[in-house]
Amino acid sequence: NLATQDLTNARLVADAINRATAPGTAYASDGSSIKITAPVGGEARVALMSVIENLEVKSTEPPARVVVNARTGTVVINGAVRIGPAAVSHGKLTVKVNEKPTVVQPAPFSRGETAVEQSSDIEIDEARNPAFLVSGASLSDIVKAINRIGASPGDLVAILEALKQAGALKAELVII
């Protein structure tokens, strides 16, 4: 059984078991259970479990989530969080984020896949222009920009809540 229910991760675990043992040994029966056809005999079962126990499986990215402790001002953001285009006005703070995606090509005959890397240019200004311009940046870019000018955790929470209400925060916002 997986600690956290996830259909993709269950399939990845079953696939890893089948690669390490024999095809058809394991299959995902739901998002948290993998059924295994074990051999007869205690010693053979222990050997199989030893192989399974030592498998390394790269799990899928967790759901996008921002957790805010309103009492302490602690904000925890996972890497899956993204922000869509939005403009937020908050005091004298101005942050501009410009995305410059670049295409990365694998070496010839390497079996690699073409990928897109995000590159963000961030400008910070504490002038009177109270526009917070966001265009497809990751939330970590925004947090870094806000922290660089010393904005309080309360300011960050207010901005995150506004982005969520506007539909620009592509994540679950959990306030505890």
Salt bridges, closest charged atoms under 4 A:
ASP15 OD2 - ARG11 NH1 3.28
ASP121 OD2 - LYS100 NZ 2.67
ASP155 OD1 - HIS90 NE2 3.00
GLU172 OE1 - ARG65 NE 3.03
